[in-house]
Amino acid sequence: MEIGIDSFAAILPDPATGKLPSPTERMAELIEEVETADRVGLDVFGIGEHHRGEFLDSAPAVILAAAAARTSRIRLTSAVTVLSAADPVRVFQEFATLDLISKGRAEVVVGRGSFIEAYPLFGLDTRDYDELFAEKLDLFLKLGETTSITWDGRFRPALRGQGVFPRPHQPQIPLWIGVGGTPQSFARAGTLGLPLMVAIIGGSFEHFRPLVDLYRESGVRAGHEPAKLKVGVHAMGFVGETYQAARDAFFPGWAHLTATIGRERGWSPPTRQQFDAMAGPQGAFLVGDPATVAAKMRYASETLGGISRITFQMSTAALEPAAMKQSIELLGMEVAPIIRTVRAKS
């Protein structure tokens, strides 16, 4: 099981003073987080894409390129690229360039996005939400196969053999499909035989088992080898020296962002009781001391029939850079060895 971190480059107010860190400071801290993850042996670091005031990740490929220049081993990916609202040619060029800078460490996770701000920002209609993604995914896949293509679509000007450069360092940039809870998205990823990255940001792992089964069944029906149908999980997670310390460090930022988004979507205000339940044995949050987190990661893998990758969404704990750095170190130096030892024995 690969282990990594995803960040949305959240910029959060100090809970005591309400003061926001400067965007420059937060971006510097983020690059240091990637450096720390590389140093302690984590496998992957992802940067999301949002077009909102709470986040600094509207241009993930730029952030990843900066991180590539200061790391040597860790794989660098989007988490996710909102392909529906982007030009696939430009996305391909950006990540091919990242792949050259990183000497073959780039990946892309593409999805439709859980926020809609990108659609009106780039002149797109949310009523075309799924059609945009299907068409642009088709083009992106073809771009990985050949330098010059002929292609027609509804949402982008046609291509008539133009060359798309540069080409990546790798023969092909690894591509994952990022999904939430829509069955059609799971089935589509399986039919295409592409790796699946499931965002599980609440509830329980058990809830997603039927959807993961649908992905695998769709892939087998389409003729893909079961071993190639990889499943990854993106989950809220944070590691502390103790279970209590981890929860106390993670809760304030999580509550702030959840309340902010909840007001827009009509949710009830989040409570500490809700948070503790999701961080408990039956919930989907990977929050706690190293042994507790490792045990829950194994439980998640067993529940979902085996997973290839888990990435921790730690952004909401960015209120305290020292706590973030310590969590990344604990994940790489204490949690990962437990998981890898179990895997080696099996």
N, C-alpha and C positions, 0 to 999 in steps of 0.2 A: 504494500500500500504506500503510495506516494503521499507525502505530507507537506502542506504549504499554507500560505496566508493570502487572503484577498483583502484589499483595502479600497475604500471609496474616498480616501483622502478627506475624511470628514474634518470640518473645522467647527469646534464646539466651544461654547462659553464656559468659563470657569464657574462651577456651581456655587462658589462662595461670593464671587465678585460680579459675575455676569460678563466679564471682559473676554473678548475673543482674542486668540493669538493672531499675529499677522499672518497673512497667506504665505509670505516668504518664509517665516519661521516654520510654519506647518509643513511646507514642501521640503525644507531641509531635513526636518525630522523624518518625513516619509522616506526619503532616500537613505537615511541612516537605518531605518527599519529594514529596508531591503538588504543593505550591507550586512546587518546583523544576521538576518535569515540565511544569507549566503555563507557567512562565517561559521554558523553552528550546524550547517549541513542539511538544512531543509531543501526540499526538492523543487518547489515552485513558488513564485510570488505573482499574484494577479492584481491588476488595477482596473476598477470599474469604469463606467462612463455615465456621468450625470450632467445635467445642464440646469443646476439649481444652486442657490446661494449657500447651502449647507456643505457642499462638496467642491473640491478643487480638481476633479478628474475629468473635465470635459475633453481633454486631449490625452488619453491614456498612452498612446504610442510615444508621445514626447517624454512623458514621465519614465516609461520603461526604457527608452533609449538612454536617458540620464543614468538610470540604475545599471544598465548594461555596461556603461563605461567604468563603473565602480565595483563590479562584481566579476566573478570568473567562472562560476559553476552552475548557479541556480537558474532554472528555466523561468522565462518571463512571459506572462500571458495577459490578455485582457480578461475582464471578469464582470460584465460581458461587454463586447462591442455591440452597440445597438445598430445592427446591420440594416434593419428596415429603414432607418433614417439617414443612412450614409450612402456614398457612392462606392460600390464594391471595388471598382478599379483603384480608387484612392486608398481604401483600406488595405488592399493587397500591396500597393506600393509602400505604404507606411510600415507594414509588418515585414515585408521583404527587406526594407532598409534596416529595421530593428534586427532582423536575423543576421544581416551582414555585420552590424556593429557588435552583436553578441556572439558571433562565430557559431551560429546554429542553435541558439537557445530560445528562439521565439516560438510562441504558440498563439492561437486565437480561440477564444470562446465567443461565439456569436449568438445573439438572441434578439427578441423583439423589444425587450426592455419592460421593466415594471412601472416606470414613470413615462408620462407622455409628452414632457416638455420639448423633447427633440423634434417631434413631428411638426407642430406649428412653427418652431424656430427655423426649420429648413423647408418650410412651405409644403408640408405633406398633410394628408387627410387621415385622421385616425380611423376613419371608416374603412380604410385600405390596410389596416393593421397587419392582417395575416398575409394578404396577397403581396404586399410589399416585401415581407420577409421571404416568402417562397421564391419569388422571382430573383431577388438579390442574392439569396443563397445559391441558387442555380448558377448565376453568373460567377460568384466567387469561387465555386468549385471548379468551373471551367477555366478560370484564370490560373489555377494551380496546375493545370494539365498541359498548357501550351502557351507560348509567348504571344502568338497572334491568333485571335479568334474572330469568327463571324457569329454575331449574336443579335437577336431582336427581343425586345421586351416592351412592356407598357409604361414603365415608370422611369426609364433611362434611355437616352439616345442610343441608337443601334451602333454596334461595332462592326466594322467591315475590314477586318484584317489588320487593324492597328497593332503595333507592338506595345506591350505593357512591361515596363522596366522600372527598377532593376528586378532581377530574379533573385530568390533567396539563396542563402548558403546551403540550407537543407534541400534535398530533392523536392520535398513538399513541406510547407508549414503545417504542423499538426493542427487540426481543426476539431473543436468540440462544439456541440449544440447545448446552449444553456436553456434550461426549462424551469418553469414554476410548477403549476398544478394542472395544466391543460392536457387532457389525454391525447389530443391530436398532435401536440408537440412531441410527446414521447413516441407515438407511433411513427411520426415522420423521421425522427432521428434513427429509429430502428430500421425502417425501410431503406434509408440511405446508408446504413451501416456505419454511422459516425458515432464517436464516443459521446456519451451523455453526461452533462454536468447539471445536477439537480440542486436547485436552491431550496434548502429546507431551513427556513428562518423562524419557524414556530411549530407548534403542534407536536407530533411524534413521528419517529421514523417508520413505525408500523403503517401509518396512514399512506405512505408513499410506496409501499411494497406492491400493491396492485398495478400502479403506474409503471414501476420499474419492470414488473413482469410483462406488461404490455409492450414496453420497449424491446425486451428480449424476444418475445414472441413475434413481434413485427419484423425484427431483424432476421430471425430464422426463416420465417415465411418468405422473405425476400431473397433468401439464398446465402445469407452471410454466416460465417462460422461463429458459433457462440463465443469462442475465446476472444474474438475481435470486438465484441460488443461491450466495451468498457463503460463502467458507471463510476462517476465521481460525485461527491457531495460537497456543497458549499454550505457551511453551517455557522451560526453564531458561536464563537468560542473564545476562551481566554484561560490562561494558566497562571495560577498564583502559587506561592509557597504553601498555602493552606486553602481549603475549600472556601472558607469564609473570606479570606483576603481576595481571592479571585472574584467572588460575587460582589464584594464591596467596591472593587476597582472597576468592574464592568457595568454595574447597574446604572450609575448616574448618566453616563453618556447614552446608553441604550434607552433609558426612560425619556431623555430629552428629545432624541430623534424620533422615537416612536410616538411621543405626544405631538410633535410637530407635524408628522405625516398623518397621524390619526385625526387631527383637526380637519385636515383637507378631505379625508375619506369617511368621516363620520364615525370613527371608532370611539369607544369609551377610553378615558385616560388610563394609561398603563399603571399597574400597581406593583409594589414589591412582592406581594403574594403571587401574582401571576408570573413574575420573573423567577422567583424561587421554584415554582412548580416546573417551569420549563428547564431550569437548571438541575432539577431533581432527576431521580432514576428513570422516570417515564417520559421526560421531556426531551426536546431535540437540541437543547443548548449544550455545548461541550465546554462547560465552565467548571473549574475546580482545581484541585492539586494535581500533580502529574499522574499519580496512580489512578485517581478517579477519572481523569480525562482519557487516559489510555484504555481503561476498562470500557468506557462509554463508546470510544471509537470502535473497539472490537464488537461491542453490542450492535452498533449501527451497521457494521459490515455484515454480521450474521443475519440481522433483521432484513436487510435488503438483498440477501443472496450473494454477497461478496461485492466489494467495491475496490476500485483501483486507485482512487485518490480522495483525500479529504483536505479541503482548504478551510481555514479558520477566518471568519469575518470578525476582525478585531477592531475595526475603525472606531466603534463607539466608545472604546476605552482610551482614546487618544488625548484625554484630558491631562494625563500625566505621562510624559515621554519616558521617564525612568521605569515606570510600571510596564509600559509597552515593551521596552527593550528587555526587561526581565522576563516577561511572558514569552517573548520570542526565543530567548535563550533557554527557558525551561522546556518549551515545546521541542526545540532541536536537540537539547542535551540530555533531557530526562524522559520526555514522552516518546519521542521517536525511537530511542534504543529499545524501549519496552515493546513497541509495535514490531520493530524489525526482528527482535529476538524471537518473538512468537511466530512470526512468518518463517524465520529460518528453521525453527523446530518442526513446523508443519510441512 
